[in-house]
Amino acid sequence: MTSTASSTPIALVTGGSRGLGRNAALQIARQGIDVILTYRSRADEAQAVVAEIEGLGRRAVALPLDVARSGTFAAFAAQVREALARVWSAERFDFLVNNAGIGIHAPFAETTEAQFDELVAVHLKGPFFLTQALLPLLRDGGRIVNLSSGLARFALPGYAAYAAMKGGVEVLTRYLAKELGPRGIAVNVVAPGAIETDFGGGTVRDNAQVNAFVASQTALGRVGVPDDIGGVVASLLLPASRWINAQRIEASGGMFL
């Protein structure tokens, strides 16, 4: 049978084996949604998340994916199709969360072309063509959530290339909302502020000086944690959020106001 509004909804979360993606996958599962999550290299981490989701009473599958390799997306879509049929007896999934990413910190004057190209591949080209490849499997009336960054609004030295990609993702989100509207698919973007994870080498989490600086510039007086973001992503997939579309939702605790 196909995935319909009355069956258990299914979300696909890229980079769901660690960091914000892991938290989002778990928060989504707590809302009664099954999960397909992707990982780049650590199958053990991904399977641990699958076990956690199953412990919440939901079904989950982990699939390998390198979002920087757009040439593999057709084969990945075929894997998703197979997993849907095998695990859910379904042909469609309901929600796509484009979360996978990397962090590169480099001053503008020292950013290399190789670093720039890697960021393009992961953060802009990847979500663009992965979403395109998965569109035939995404249910009409579904949702897409893209991940941006507070750095697309405020500027901190060392993130020119990274933030430029996220600015592109925010524009892309509006275009997707416009073009996929006839299928009833809502598309939004979540922009986290500084979060205590291993992202970008774990600087915000592990460097006490950086942590204190961010906290001092945040209205709520602390640095964010993964639980501050995963719930926002999950909430955009719920029926009550069906009329939110083409919006940038910053979850930063009020950074640099």
Secondary structure, 3 states (H helix, E strand, C coil): CCCCCCCCCEEEECCCCCHHHHHHHHHHHHCCCEEEEEECCCHHHHHHHHHHHHHCCCCEEEEECCCCCHHHHHHHHHHHHHHHHHHHCCCCEEEEEECCCCCCCCCHHHCCHHHHHHHHHHHHHHHHHHHHHHHHHEEEEEEEEEECCHHHCCCCCCCHHHHHHHHHHHHHHHHHHHHHHHHCCEEEEEEECCECCCHHHCHHHHCHHHHHHHHHCECCCCCECCHHHHHHHHHCCCHHHCCCCCCEEEECCCECC
